[in-house]
Amino acid sequence: MTERLKLTPLQQNEIKPILVAEAEKRKEIFNDTKLTPQQKHQLVGAIHRVALEKIKTVFTPEQITLIEQGMSHPAPGAAHPDPTAK
């Protein structure tokens, strides 16, 4: 995302905690044995949408356009990377 959207160092610093929090919440959901797969899918989707809206406040209009285009055409092999990985 950093390269594709040409994020500035400041933007990267502002976005990282949002992505880390999203990853932690996603992990909690997947580890919750009381939830059905459908419930997990719905909750993860909701968390992702909230995180994306927070992230968009950091983006320029051009970056928002690029991210929205990317949502309809994801990069090959694009998955949900773990932002906590080093």
C-alpha positions in Angstrom: 0.0 0.0 0.0 2.8 2.4 0.9 4.4 2.2 -2.6 1.2 2.0 -4.6 -0.3 5.0 -2.9 3.0 6.9 -2.4 2.3 7.4 1.3 4.5 10.0 3.1 6.3 9.0 6.3 3.7 11.0 8.2 0.8 9.2 6.6 2.5 5.8 7.3 2.9 6.7 11.0 -0.8 7.8 11.2 -2.1 4.7 9.4 0.0 2.0 11.2 -1.9 2.1 14.5 -5.2 1.8 12.7 -4.0 -1.3 10.8 -2.5 -2.8 13.9 -5.8 -2.4 15.8 -7.7 -3.9 12.9 -5.4 -6.9 12.8 -5.7 -7.4 16.6 -9.5 -7.2 16.4 -9.6 -9.6 13.4 -7.4 -12.1 15.3 -9.8 -11.9 18.3 -12.7 -12.6 16.1 -11.1 -15.6 14.4 -10.1 -17.0 17.7 -13.6 -16.7 19.1 -15.0 -20.3 19.0 -18.5 -19.1 19.9 -19.0 -17.3 16.5 -20.1 -19.0 13.3 -18.0 -18.6 10.2 -20.7 -16.3 8.8 -20.6 -14.2 11.9 -16.9 -14.0 11.8 -17.0 -12.9 8.1 -19.6 -10.2 8.9 -17.7 -8.8 11.9 -14.3 -8.8 10.1 -16.0 -6.9 7.2 -17.4 -4.4 9.5 -14.1 -3.8 11.3 -12.4 -3.4 7.9 -14.9 -0.9 6.7 -14.5 1.2 9.9 -10.6 1.0 9.6 -10.8 2.1 6.0 -12.9 5.1 6.8 -10.4 6.1 9.5 -7.5 5.6 7.0 -9.2 7.6 4.3 -9.1 10.7 6.6 -5.3 10.6 6.2 -5.3 10.2 2.4 -5.2 12.9 -0.3 -8.1 12.9 -2.8 -5.8 11.2 -5.3 -4.9 8.5 -2.9 -8.6 7.9 -2.1 -9.3 7.4 -5.8 -6.4 4.9 -6.0 -7.6 2.9 -3.0 -11.2 2.8 -4.3 -9.9 1.6 -7.7 -7.8 -1.0 -5.9 -10.9 -2.3 -4.0 -12.6 -3.1 -7.3 -9.4 -4.5 -8.8 -7.2 -6.0 -6.1 -3.5 -6.6 -6.8 -2.6 -10.2 -7.8 -1.9 -12.2 -4.7 -3.2 -9.4 -2.5 -4.5 -10.8 0.8 -4.8 -9.3 4.2 -1.2 -8.7 5.2 -0.3 -8.7 8.8 0.7 -5.1 9.6 2.3 -6.2 12.8 4.8 -8.4 10.9 8.3 -6.9 10.7 
